[in-house]
Amino acid sequence: MRISRNEFEDTVEKALEMIPEIFRAQLNNMTITVEDLPSQDLLREMEMSPDETLFGVFTGVPLPERSVTEPPLYPDVIIIFREPLMSACQSFKELEEEIAITVVHELAHYLGLSEERLEELGYG
């Protein structure tokens, strides 16, 4: 599937509306950005093999790790990677759903949820 960056960003907006309110409420303190591909440095940092695909990533300090006396230096950001998502999806509907799943997955990292708990919730 190939769409323009503007169409992709519109699809991200629609996907955000699909996210359950319990998660969507957490987006008030979060910036969501779109990049074409993850950098090689990021993939190395995450220890990802070349055959793995990264749809998104949370950058920031997870809530359970925060200190009241030392607030984070940088804002919390979820980065959505356009190229891998377009390559994996065949339709706008599938793309919206995958973006929504990716955002919830990354929000869960912000909230401190484990991969196991994400699997239980259907977002693994």
N, CA, C and O atoms as a printed pandas DataFrame, in Angstrom:
     atom_number atom_name residue_name chain_id  residue_number  x_coord  y_coord  z_coord
0              1         N          MET        A               1    0.852   -1.174    0.000
1              2        CA          MET        A               1    0.000    0.000    0.000
2              3         C          MET        A               1    0.894    1.231    0.000
3              4         O          MET        A               1    1.833    1.322    0.791
4              5         N          ARG        A               2    0.606    2.169   -0.878
5              6        CA          ARG        A               2    1.375    3.418   -0.963
6              7         C          ARG        A               2    0.400    4.583   -0.910
7              8         O          ARG        A               2   -0.524    4.668   -1.719
8              9         N          ILE        A               3    0.611    5.481    0.048
9             10        CA          ILE        A               3   -0.180    6.712    0.136
10            11         C          ILE        A               3    0.755    7.867    0.449
11            12         O          ILE        A               3    1.880    7.665    0.905
12            13         N          SER        A               4    0.281    9.077    0.202
13            14        CA          SER        A               4    1.108   10.247    0.471
14            15         C          SER        A               4    1.280   10.443    1.975
15            16         O          SER        A               4    0.545    9.873    2.782
16            17         N          ARG        A               5    2.251   11.246    2.324
17            18        CA          ARG        A               5    2.480   11.546    3.746
18            19         C          ARG        A               5    1.241   12.199    4.366
19            20         O          ARG        A               5    0.862   11.866    5.489
20            21         N          ASN        A               6    0.609   13.127    3.637
21            22        CA          ASN        A               6   -0.602   13.780    4.156
22            23         C          ASN        A               6   -1.722   12.773    4.390
23            24         O          ASN        A               6   -2.411   12.829    5.408
24            25         N          GLU        A               7   -1.903   11.849    3.441
25            26        CA          GLU        A               7   -2.930   10.813    3.617
26            27         C          GLU        A               7   -2.593    9.928    4.816
27            28         O          GLU        A               7   -3.480    9.538    5.575
28            29         N          PHE        A               8   -1.316    9.616    4.980
29            30        CA          PHE        A               8   -0.902    8.795    6.106
30            31         C          PHE        A               8   -1.194    9.513    7.421
31            32         O          PHE        A               8   -1.729    8.915    8.354
32            33         N          GLU        A               9   -0.845   10.790    7.493
33            34        CA          GLU        A               9   -1.094   11.556    8.721
34            35         C          GLU        A               9   -2.597   11.665    9.011
35            36         O          GLU        A               9   -3.006   11.637   10.172
36            37         N          ASP        A              10   -3.419   11.789    7.963
37            38        CA          ASP        A              10   -4.875   11.772    8.153
38            39         C          ASP        A              10   -5.326   10.421    8.700
39            40         O          ASP        A              10   -6.213   10.350    9.550
40            41         N          THR        A              11   -4.705    9.350    8.202
41            42        CA          THR        A              11   -5.039    8.005    8.672
42            43         C          THR        A              11   -4.642    7.838   10.136
43            44         O          THR        A              11   -5.349    7.177   10.896
44            45         N          VAL        A              12   -3.523    8.427   10.537
45            46        CA          VAL        A              12   -3.119    8.391   11.947
46            47         C          VAL        A              12   -4.195    9.061   12.806
47            48         O          VAL        A              12   -4.570    8.539   13.856
48            49         N          GLU        A              13   -4.688   10.217   12.356
49            50        CA          GLU        A              13   -5.739   10.917   13.116
50            51         C          GLU        A              13   -6.986   10.049   13.271
51            52         O          GLU        A              13   -7.563    9.983   14.356
52            53         N          LYS        A              14   -7.402    9.384   12.196
53            54        CA          LYS        A              14   -8.565    8.492   12.259
54            55         C          LYS        A              14   -8.295    7.318   13.187
55            56         O          LYS        A              14   -9.171    6.900   13.945
56            57         N          ALA        A              15   -7.084    6.791   13.124
57            58        CA          ALA        A              15   -6.721    5.655   13.974
58            59         C          ALA        A              15   -6.778    6.035   15.450
59            60         O          ALA        A              15   -7.189    5.227   16.282
60            61         N          LEU        A              16   -6.373    7.250   15.776
61            62        CA          LEU        A              16   -6.405    7.691   17.175
62            63         C          LEU        A              16   -7.816    7.699   17.728
63            64         O          LEU        A              16   -8.023    7.461   18.918
64            65         N          GLU        A              17   -8.786    7.971   16.870
65            66        CA          GLU        A              17  -10.190    7.961   17.299
66            67         C          GLU        A              17  -10.667    6.553   17.626
67            68         O          GLU        A              17  -11.643    6.391   18.358
68            69         N          MET        A              18   -9.996    5.533   17.098
69            70        CA          MET        A              18  -10.379    4.139   17.324
70            71         C          MET        A              18   -9.872    3.600   18.667
71            72         O          MET        A              18  -10.341    2.566   19.142
72            73         N          ILE        A              19   -8.931    4.294   19.261
73            74        CA          ILE        A              19   -8.306    3.818   20.494
74            75         C          ILE        A              19   -9.290    3.942   21.656
75            76         O          ILE        A              19   -9.964    4.962   21.794
76            77         N          PRO        A              20   -9.373    2.894   22.499
77            78        CA          PRO        A              20  -10.264    2.966   23.666
78            79         C          PRO        A              20   -9.957    4.200   24.524
79            80         O          PRO        A              20   -8.801    4.594   24.676
80            81         N          GLU        A              21  -10.992    4.786   25.069
81            82        CA          GLU        A              21  -10.872    6.028   25.837
82            83         C          GLU        A              21   -9.866    5.916   26.977
83            84         O          GLU        A              21   -9.163    6.881   27.279
84            85         N          ILE        A              22   -9.790    4.753   27.609
85            86        CA          ILE        A              22   -8.858    4.577   28.724
86            87         C          ILE        A              22   -7.420    4.863   28.293
87            88         O          ILE        A              22   -6.623    5.365   29.085
88            89         N          PHE        A              23   -7.087    4.547   27.044
89            90        CA          PHE        A              23   -5.759    4.849   26.513
90            91         C          PHE        A              23   -5.710    6.240   25.893
91            92         O          PHE        A              23   -4.738    6.973   26.073
92            93         N          ARG        A              24   -6.749    6.594   25.171
93            94        CA          ARG        A              24   -6.761    7.878   24.465
94            95         C          ARG        A              24   -6.594    9.053   25.427
95            96         O          ARG        A              24   -6.003   10.069   25.064
96            97         N          ALA        A              25   -7.106    8.923   26.642
97            98        CA          ALA        A              25   -6.973    9.991   27.639
98            99         C          ALA        A              25   -5.506   10.290   27.947
99           100         O          ALA        A              25   -5.163   11.416   28.310
100          101         N          GLN        A              26   -4.646    9.288   27.804
101          102        CA          GLN        A              26   -3.219    9.466   28.092
102          103         C          GLN        A              26   -2.494   10.244   26.992
103          104         O          GLN        A              26   -1.369   10.699   27.195
104          105         N          LEU        A              27   -3.128   10.397   25.843
105          106        CA          LEU        A              27   -2.488   11.094   24.725
106          107         C          LEU        A              27   -2.407   12.599   24.947
107          108         O          LEU        A              27   -1.696   13.291   24.218
108          109         N          ASN        A              28   -3.122   13.115   25.940
109          110        CA          ASN        A              28   -3.095   14.553   26.215
110          111         C          ASN        A              28   -1.692   15.040   26.559
111          112         O          ASN        A              28   -1.359   16.199   26.309
112          113         N          ASN        A              29   -0.882   14.178   27.121
113          114        CA          ASN        A              29    0.469   14.552   27.532
114          115         C          ASN        A              29    1.530   13.984   26.598
115          116         O          ASN        A              29    2.698   13.876   26.971
116          117         N          MET        A              30    1.130   13.626   25.399
117          118        CA          MET        A              30    2.011   12.897   24.486
118          119         C          MET        A              30    2.000   13.570   23.111
119          120         O          MET        A              30    0.971   14.065   22.653
120          121         N          THR        A              31    3.155   13.576   22.474
121          122        CA          THR        A              31    3.254   14.033   21.090
122          123         C          THR        A              31    3.366   12.798   20.205
123          124         O          THR        A              31    4.109   11.869   20.519
124          125         N          ILE        A              32    2.633   12.791   19.111
125          126        CA          ILE        A              32    2.732   11.697   18.151
126          127         C          ILE        A              32    3.282   12.273   16.861
127          128         O          ILE        A              32    2.735   13.224   16.302
128          129         N          THR        A              33    4.373   11.681   16.398
129          130        CA          THR        A              33    4.995   12.138   15.164
130          131         C          THR        A              33    5.096   10.979   14.179
131          132         O          THR        A              33    4.991    9.811   14.551
132          133         N          VAL        A              34    5.299   11.333   12.920
133          134        CA          VAL        A              34    5.445   10.337   11.862
134          135         C          VAL        A              34    6.822   10.502   11.236
135          136         O          VAL        A              34    7.224   11.607   10.871
136          137         N          GLU        A              35    7.533    9.397   11.117
137          138        CA          GLU        A              35    8.799    9.361   10.389
138          139         C          GLU        A              35    8.692    8.250    9.360
139          140         O          GLU        A              35    7.923    7.305    9.537
140          141         N          ASP        A              36    9.452    8.358    8.298
141          142        CA          ASP        A              36    9.380    7.335    7.256
142          143         C          ASP        A              36    9.905    5.989    7.737
143          144         O          ASP        A              36    9.243    4.965    7.569
144          145         N          LEU        A              37   11.082    5.989    8.330
145          146        CA          LEU        A              37   11.738    4.752    8.771
146          147         C          LEU        A              37   12.485    4.981   10.077
147          148         O          LEU        A              37   12.913    6.099   10.361
148          149         N          PRO        A              38   12.643    3.922   10.877
149          150        CA          PRO        A              38   13.502    4.068   12.062
150          151         C          PRO        A              38   14.958    4.187   11.626
151          152         O          PRO        A              38   15.360    3.604   10.619
152          153         N          SER        A              39   15.731    4.929   12.375
153          154        CA          SER        A              39   17.156    5.069   12.060
154          155         C          SER        A              39   17.892    3.773   12.392
155          156         O          SER        A              39   17.429    2.975   13.206
156          157         N          GLN        A              40   19.028    3.579   11.759
157          158        CA          GLN        A              40   19.860    2.412   12.047
158          159         C          GLN        A              40   20.332    2.452   13.499
159          160         O          GLN        A              40   20.450    1.409   14.142
160          161         N          ASP        A              41   20.603    3.653   14.018
161          162        CA          ASP        A              41   21.017    3.786   15.418
162          163         C          ASP        A              41   19.918    3.294   16.361
163          164         O          ASP        A              41   20.197    2.600   17.339
164          165         N          LEU        A              42   18.674    3.655   16.061
165          166        CA          LEU        A              42   17.553    3.217   16.894
166          167         C          LEU        A              42   17.423    1.699   16.852
167          168         O          LEU        A              42   17.245    1.063   17.890
168          169         N          LEU        A              43   17.509    1.122   15.671
169          170        CA          LEU        A              43   17.395   -0.332   15.549
170          171         C          LEU        A              43   18.509   -1.041   16.312
171          172         O          LEU        A              43   18.273   -2.074   16.939
172          173         N          ARG        A              44   19.723   -0.492   16.262
173          174        CA          ARG        A              44   20.839   -1.069   17.027
174          175         C          ARG        A              44   20.579   -0.924   18.525
175          176         O          ARG        A              44   20.781   -1.862   19.296
176          177         N          GLU        A              45   20.132    0.257   18.921
177          178        CA          GLU        A              45   19.852    0.523   20.334
178          179         C          GLU        A              45   18.792   -0.441   20.877
179          180         O          GLU        A              45   18.867   -0.877   22.026
180          181         N          MET        A              46   17.816   -0.762   20.044
181          182        CA          MET        A              46   16.744   -1.671   20.460
182          183         C          MET        A              46   17.114   -3.135   20.258
183          184         O          MET        A              46   16.326   -4.035   20.550
184          185         N          GLU        A              47   18.325   -3.359   19.752
185          186        CA          GLU        A              47   18.828   -4.711   19.510
186          187         C          GLU        A              47   17.892   -5.523   18.617
187          188         O          GLU        A              47   17.609   -6.691   18.883
188          189         N          MET        A              48   17.420   -4.872   17.551
189          190        CA          MET        A              48   16.517   -5.533   16.612
190          191         C          MET        A              48   17.312   -6.159   15.476
191          192         O          MET        A              48   18.258   -5.563   14.961
192          193         N          SER        A              49   16.923   -7.348   15.100
193          194        CA          SER        A              49   17.581   -8.017   13.976
194          195         C          SER        A              49   17.040   -7.448   12.665
195          196         O          SER        A              49   15.956   -6.865   12.647
196          197         N          PRO        A              50   17.776   -7.610   11.578
197          198        CA          PRO        A              50   17.356   -7.049   10.287
198          199         C          PRO        A              50   16.001   -7.559    9.790
199          200         O          PRO        A              50   15.337   -6.879    9.008
200          201         N          ASP        A              51   15.584   -8.752   10.236
201          202        CA          ASP        A              51   14.311   -9.293    9.761
202          203         C          ASP        A              51   13.119   -8.844   10.608
203          204         O          ASP        A              51   11.982   -9.194   10.293
204          205         N          GLU        A              52   13.354   -8.086   11.666
205          206        CA          GLU        A              52   12.268   -7.570   12.494
206          207         C          GLU        A              52   11.770   -6.237   11.933
207          208         O          GLU        A              52   12.527   -5.477   11.328
208          209         N          THR        A              53   10.486   -5.974   12.147
209          210        CA          THR        A              53    9.870   -4.744   11.661
210          211         C          THR        A              53    9.431   -3.901   12.843
211          212         O          THR        A              53    8.833   -4.410   13.791
212          213         N          LEU        A              54    9.728   -2.618   12.784
213          214        CA          LEU        A              54    9.350   -1.689   13.843
214          215         C          LEU        A              54    8.306   -0.713   13.307
215          216         O          LEU        A              54    8.582    0.057   12.387
216          217         N          PHE        A              55    7.104   -0.748   13.886
217          218        CA          PHE        A              55    6.023    0.139   13.466
218          219         C          PHE        A              55    6.011    1.445   14.255
219          220         O          PHE        A              55    5.546    2.470   13.757
220          221         N          GLY        A              56    6.519    1.408   15.482
221          222        CA          GLY        A              56    6.503    2.606   16.311
222          223         C          GLY        A              56    7.397    2.434   17.517
223          224         O          GLY        A              56    7.854    1.335   17.829
224          225         N          VAL        A              57    7.638    3.556   18.191
225          226        CA          VAL        A              57    8.471    3.528   19.384
226          227         C          VAL        A              57    8.055    4.669   20.316
227          228         O          VAL        A              57    7.683    5.754   19.869
228          229         N          PHE        A              58    8.126    4.398   21.614
229          230        CA          PHE        A              58    7.903    5.427   22.632
230          231         C          PHE        A              58    9.258    5.942   23.068
231          232         O          PHE        A              58   10.154    5.158   23.383
232          233         N          THR        A              59    9.412    7.257   23.088
233          234        CA          THR        A              59   10.622    7.861   23.642
234          235         C          THR        A              59   10.209    8.765   24.783
235          236         O          THR        A              59    9.342    9.625   24.626
236          237         N          GLY        A              60   10.818    8.573   25.903
237          238        CA          GLY        A              60   10.491    9.359   27.080
238          239         C          GLY        A              60   10.738    8.527   28.327
239          240         O          GLY        A              60   11.388    7.483   28.276
240          241         N          VAL        A              61   10.218    8.995   29.427
241          242        CA          VAL        A              61   10.380    8.301   30.701
242          243         C          VAL        A              61    9.034    7.689   31.078
243          244         O          VAL        A              61    8.059    8.419   31.259
244          245         N          PRO        A              62    8.963    6.366   31.200
245          246        CA          PRO        A              62    7.708    5.730   31.605
246          247         C          PRO        A              62    7.238    6.259   32.963
247          248         O          PRO        A              62    8.052    6.585   33.827
248          249         N          LEU        A              63    5.934    6.339   33.138
249          250        CA          LEU        A              63    5.373    6.879   34.381
250          251         C          LEU        A              63    5.929    6.221   35.642
251          252         O          LEU        A              63    6.262    6.932   36.590
252          253         N          PRO        A              64    6.042    4.884   35.693
253          254        CA          PRO        A              64    6.547    4.272   36.930
254          255         C          PRO        A              64    7.986    4.643   37.273
255          256         O          PRO        A              64    8.412    4.469   38.415
256          257         N          GLU        A              65    8.731    5.147   36.311
257          258        CA          GLU        A              65   10.133    5.489   36.549
258          259         C          GLU        A              65   10.344    6.971   36.837
259          260         O          GLU        A              65   11.481    7.409   37.016
260          261         N          ARG        A              66    9.278    7.739   36.883
261          262        CA          ARG        A              66    9.410    9.183   37.068
262          263         C          ARG        A              66    9.602    9.554   38.524
263          264         O          ARG        A              66    9.171    8.853   39.440
264          265         N          SER        A              67   10.262   10.679   38.698
265          266        CA          SER        A              67   10.496   11.229   40.025
266          267         C          SER        A              67    9.763   12.565   40.136
267          268         O          SER        A              67    9.774   13.371   39.205
268          269         N          VAL        A              68    9.139   12.784   41.264
269          270        CA          VAL        A              68    8.455   14.052   41.498
270          271         C          VAL        A              68    9.453   15.194   41.570
271          272         O          VAL        A              68    9.157   16.312   41.148
272          273         N          THR        A              69   10.623   14.917   42.097
273          274        CA          THR        A              69   11.624   15.968   42.276
274          275         C          THR        A              69   12.475   16.214   41.024
275          276         O          THR        A              69   13.089   17.272   40.890
276          277         N          GLU        A              70   12.510   15.239   40.111
277          278        CA          GLU        A              70   13.283   15.400   38.880
278          279         C          GLU        A              70   12.421   15.064   37.668
279          280         O          GLU        A              70   12.441   13.930   37.189
280          281         N          PRO        A              71   11.664   16.039   37.169
281          282        CA          PRO        A              71   10.806   15.767   36.016
282          283         C          PRO        A              71   11.645   15.472   34.775
283          284         O          PRO        A              71   12.809   15.867   34.708
284          285         N          PRO        A              72   11.058   14.775   33.784
285          286        CA          PRO        A              72   11.803   14.448   32.560
286          287         C          PRO        A              72   12.295   15.717   31.862
287          288         O          PRO        A              72   11.643   16.761   31.895
288          289         N          LEU        A              73   13.454   15.597   31.233
289          290        CA          LEU        A              73   14.024   16.732   30.508
290          291         C          LEU        A              73   13.364   16.940   29.151
291          292         O          LEU        A              73   13.313   18.059   28.641
292          293         N          TYR        A              74   12.858   15.850   28.570
293          294        CA          TYR        A              74   12.290   15.920   27.227
294          295         C          TYR        A              74   10.832   15.484   27.244
295          296         O          TYR        A              74   10.416   14.738   28.131
296          297         N          PRO        A              75   10.057   15.944   26.270
297          298        CA          PRO        A              75    8.645   15.523   26.219
298          299         C          PRO        A              75    8.525   14.050   25.816
299          300         O          PRO        A              75    9.435   13.483   25.211
300          301         N          ASP        A              76    7.395   13.449   26.159
301          302        CA          ASP        A              76    7.104   12.078   25.768
302          303         C          ASP        A              76    6.603   12.079   24.331
303          304         O          ASP        A              76    5.755   12.892   23.962
304          305         N          VAL        A              77    7.133   11.162   23.521
305          306        CA          VAL        A              77    6.813   11.123   22.096
306          307         C          VAL        A              77    6.576    9.676   21.669
307          308         O          VAL        A              77    7.286    8.761   22.087
308          309         N          ILE        A              78    5.571    9.496   20.835
309          310        CA          ILE        A              78    5.396    8.234   20.129
310          311         C          ILE        A              78    5.701    8.528   18.673
311          312         O          ILE        A              78    5.111    9.422   18.066
312          313         N          ILE        A              79    6.634    7.758   18.121
313          314        CA          ILE        A              79    6.983    7.916   16.710
314          315         C          ILE        A              79    6.361    6.745   15.949
315          316         O          ILE        A              79    6.565    5.583   16.300
316          317         N          ILE        A              80    5.609    7.068   14.914
317          318        CA          ILE        A              80    4.988    6.079   14.041
318          319         C          ILE        A              80    5.818    6.023   12.758
319          320         O          ILE        A              80    6.111    7.056   12.156
320          321         N          PHE        A              81    6.193    4.814   12.346
321          322        CA          PHE        A              81    7.027    4.653   11.158
322          323         C          PHE        A              81    6.179    4.295    9.945
323          324         O          PHE        A              81    5.613    3.205    9.855
324          325         N          ARG        A              82    6.109    5.225    9.034
325          326        CA          ARG        A              82    5.222    5.171    7.878
326          327         C          ARG        A              82    5.524    4.018    6.915
327          328         O          ARG        A              82    4.620    3.258    6.566
328          329         N          GLU        A              83    6.756    3.881    6.492
329          330        CA          GLU        A              83    7.107    2.877    5.470
330          331         C          GLU        A              83    6.801    1.438    5.922
331          332         O          GLU        A              83    6.158    0.696    5.180
332          333         N          PRO        A              84    7.245    1.030    7.117
333          334        CA          PRO        A              84    6.930   -0.351    7.537
334          335         C          PRO        A              84    5.427   -0.609    7.641
335          336         O          PRO        A              84    4.956   -1.692    7.295
336          337         N          LEU        A              85    4.678    0.384    8.118
337          338        CA          LEU        A              85    3.233    0.203    8.236
338          339         C          LEU        A              85    2.572    0.081    6.867
339          340         O          LEU        A              85    1.710   -0.775    6.666
340          341         N          MET        A              86    2.971    0.929    5.931
341          342        CA          MET        A              86    2.379    0.843    4.594
342          343         C          MET        A              86    2.725   -0.498    3.944
343          344         O          MET        A              86    1.890   -1.090    3.261
344          345         N          SER        A              87    3.950   -0.977    4.154
345          346        CA          SER        A              87    4.361   -2.248    3.561
346          347         C          SER        A              87    3.574   -3.427    4.129
347          348         O          SER        A              87    3.342   -4.414    3.431
348          349         N          ALA        A              88    3.168   -3.330    5.377
349          350        CA          ALA        A              88    2.483   -4.437    6.043
350          351         C          ALA        A              88    0.978   -4.458    5.807
351          352         O          ALA        A              88    0.326   -5.467    6.075
352          353         N          CYS        A              89    0.422   -3.366    5.312
353          354        CA          CYS        A              89   -1.034   -3.257    5.207
354          355         C          CYS        A              89   -1.498   -3.221    3.754
355          356         O          CYS        A              89   -0.798   -2.731    2.867
356          357         N          GLN        A              90   -2.707   -3.758    3.537
357          358        CA          GLN        A              90   -3.273   -3.838    2.186
358          359         C          GLN        A              90   -4.405   -2.847    1.946
359          360         O          GLN        A              90   -4.797   -2.624    0.800
360          361         N          SER        A              91   -4.939   -2.244    3.021
361          362        CA          SER        A              91   -6.083   -1.339    2.873
362          363         C          SER        A              91   -6.011   -0.238    3.923
363          364         O          SER        A              91   -5.264   -0.334    4.897
364          365         N          PHE        A              92   -6.809    0.818    3.702
365          366        CA          PHE        A              92   -6.873    1.898    4.685
366          367         C          PHE        A              92   -7.372    1.374    6.024
367          368         O          PHE        A              92   -6.856    1.757    7.074
368          369         N          LYS        A              93   -8.365    0.507    5.995
369          370        CA          LYS        A              93   -8.921   -0.037    7.239
370          371         C          LYS        A              93   -7.849   -0.800    8.019
371          372         O          LYS        A              93   -7.694   -0.615    9.226
372          373         N          GLU        A              94   -7.119   -1.654    7.317
373          374        CA          GLU        A              94   -6.051   -2.410    7.970
374          375         C          GLU        A              94   -4.976   -1.461    8.512
375          376         O          GLU        A              94   -4.457   -1.668    9.609
376          377         N          LEU        A              95   -4.646   -0.423    7.740
377          378        CA          LEU        A              95   -3.650    0.554    8.171
378          379         C          LEU        A              95   -4.116    1.290    9.427
379          380         O          LEU        A              95   -3.347    1.452   10.374
380          381         N          GLU        A              96   -5.369    1.733    9.437
381          382        CA          GLU        A              96   -5.919    2.401   10.631
382          383         C          GLU        A              96   -5.824    1.498   11.850
383          384         O          GLU        A              96   -5.403    1.928   12.924
384          385         N          GLU        A              97   -6.219    0.243   11.675
385          386        CA          GLU        A              97   -6.196   -0.690   12.798
386          387         C          GLU        A              97   -4.772   -0.925   13.301
387          388         O          GLU        A              97   -4.539   -0.969   14.509
388          389         N          GLU        A              98   -3.832   -1.074   12.389
389          390        CA          GLU        A              98   -2.450   -1.331   12.792
390          391         C          GLU        A              98   -1.835   -0.110   13.474
391          392         O          GLU        A              98   -1.060   -0.249   14.420
392          393         N          ILE        A              99   -2.179    1.076   12.999
393          394        CA          ILE        A              99   -1.689    2.299   13.653
394          395         C          ILE        A              99   -2.264    2.391   15.062
395          396         O          ILE        A              99   -1.541    2.709   16.006
396          397         N          ALA        A             100   -3.557    2.116   15.211
397          398        CA          ALA        A             100   -4.189    2.169   16.533
398          399         C          ALA        A             100   -3.522    1.178   17.482
399          400         O          ALA        A             100   -3.233    1.514   18.631
400          401         N          ILE        A             101   -3.278   -0.040   17.006
401          402        CA          ILE        A             101   -2.610   -1.050   17.832
402          403         C          ILE        A             101   -1.210   -0.584   18.217
403          404         O          ILE        A             101   -0.786   -0.749   19.361
404          405         N          THR        A             102   -0.501   -0.005   17.265
405          406        CA          THR        A             102    0.861    0.477   17.519
406          407         C          THR        A             102    0.862    1.588   18.564
407          408         O          THR        A             102    1.688    1.577   19.476
408          409         N          VAL        A             103   -0.054    2.545   18.442
409          410        CA          VAL        A             103   -0.114    3.648   19.408
410          411         C          VAL        A             103   -0.440    3.120   20.799
411          412         O          VAL        A             103    0.183    3.537   21.776
412          413         N          VAL        A             104   -1.407    2.210   20.906
413          414        CA          VAL        A             104   -1.745    1.649   22.220
414          415         C          VAL        A             104   -0.546    0.892   22.783
415          416         O          VAL        A             104   -0.255    0.993   23.975
416          417         N          HIS        A             105    0.140    0.145   21.949
417          418        CA          HIS        A             105    1.318   -0.596   22.394
418          419         C          HIS        A             105    2.371    0.358   22.967
419          420         O          HIS        A             105    2.935    0.103   24.031
420          421         N          GLU        A             106    2.627    1.445   22.261
421          422        CA          GLU        A             106    3.633    2.409   22.719
422          423         C          GLU        A             106    3.144    3.173   23.954
423          424         O          GLU        A             106    3.937    3.477   24.845
424          425         N          LEU        A             107    1.867    3.479   24.013
425          426        CA          LEU        A             107    1.300    4.113   25.219
426          427         C          LEU        A             107    1.468    3.194   26.427
427          428         O          LEU        A             107    1.719    3.654   27.541
428          429         N          ALA        A             108    1.329    1.916   26.195
429          430        CA          ALA        A             108    1.478    0.957   27.287
430          431         C          ALA        A             108    2.892    1.006   27.850
431          432         O          ALA        A             108    3.086    0.854   29.056
432          433         N          HIS        A             109    3.880    1.217   26.982
433          434        CA          HIS        A             109    5.253    1.368   27.483
434          435         C          HIS        A             109    5.357    2.620   28.361
435          436         O          HIS        A             109    6.030    2.600   29.391
436          437         N          TYR        A             110    4.701    3.691   27.962
437          438        CA          TYR        A             110    4.658    4.924   28.750
438          439         C          TYR        A             110    4.020    4.661   30.119
439          440         O          TYR        A             110    4.484    5.175   31.138
440          441         N          LEU        A             111    2.957    3.859   30.130
441          442        CA          LEU        A             111    2.242    3.569   31.376
442          443         C          LEU        A             111    2.951    2.517   32.229
443          444         O          LEU        A             111    2.587    2.299   33.385
444          445         N          GLY        A             112    3.968    1.867   31.653
445          446        CA          GLY        A             112    4.719    0.866   32.395
446          447         C          GLY        A             112    4.138   -0.531   32.323
447          448         O          GLY        A             112    4.496   -1.380   33.139
448          449         N          LEU        A             113    3.242   -0.803   31.362
449          450        CA          LEU        A             113    2.672   -2.139   31.225
450          451         C          LEU        A             113    3.705   -3.078   30.591
451          452         O          LEU        A             113    4.480   -2.676   29.723
452          453         N          SER        A             114    3.699   -4.300   31.032
453          454        CA          SER        A             114    4.631   -5.298   30.495
454          455         C          SER        A             114    4.132   -5.830   29.157
455          456         O          SER        A             114    2.964   -5.672   28.801
456          457         N          GLU        A             115    5.044   -6.462   28.426
457          458        CA          GLU        A             115    4.674   -7.107   27.167
458          459         C          GLU        A             115    3.614   -8.186   27.428
459          460         O          GLU        A             115    2.706   -8.370   26.616
460          461         N          GLU        A             116    3.723   -8.889   28.541
461          462        CA          GLU        A             116    2.759   -9.932   28.881
462          463         C          GLU        A             116    1.363   -9.343   29.073
463          464         O          GLU        A             116    0.376   -9.896   28.588
464          465         N          ARG        A             117    1.289   -8.221   29.781
465          466        CA          ARG        A             117   -0.011   -7.585   30.014
466          467         C          ARG        A             117   -0.590   -7.063   28.681
467          468         O          ARG        A             117   -1.798   -7.127   28.455
468          469         N          LEU        A             118    0.267   -6.563   27.829
469          470        CA          LEU        A             118   -0.183   -6.122   26.501
470          471         C          LEU        A             118   -0.784   -7.277   25.719
471          472         O          LEU        A             118   -1.811   -7.121   25.060
472          473         N          GLU        A             119   -0.141   -8.437   25.794
473          474        CA          GLU        A             119   -0.672   -9.628   25.118
474          475         C          GLU        A             119   -2.055   -9.973   25.663
475          476         O          GLU        A             119   -2.967  -10.292   24.900
476          477         N          GLU        A             120   -2.208   -9.906   26.998
477          478        CA          GLU        A             120   -3.498  -10.203   27.614
478          479         C          GLU        A             120   -4.585   -9.261   27.124
479          480         O          GLU        A             120   -5.739   -9.661   26.970
480          481         N          LEU        A             121   -4.214   -8.002   26.879
481          482        CA          LEU        A             121   -5.171   -7.007   26.427
482          483         C          LEU        A             121   -5.387   -7.040   24.912
483          484         O          LEU        A             121   -6.231   -6.313   24.388
484          485         N          GLY        A             122   -4.624   -7.885   24.208
485          486        CA          GLY        A             122   -4.777   -8.021   22.762
486          487         C          GLY        A             122   -3.949   -7.037   21.957
487          488         O          GLY        A             122   -4.235   -6.817   20.780
488          489         N          TYR        A             123   -2.921   -6.434   22.567
489          490        CA          TYR        A             123   -2.088   -5.450   21.886
490          491         C          TYR        A             123   -0.635   -5.887   21.815
491          492         O          TYR        A             123    0.253   -5.046   21.673
492          493         N          GLY        A             124   -0.376   -7.175   21.910
493          494        CA          GLY        A             124    0.999   -7.662   21.910
494          495         C          GLY        A             124    1.646   -7.684   20.561
495          496         O          GLY        A             124    2.807   -8.076   20.439
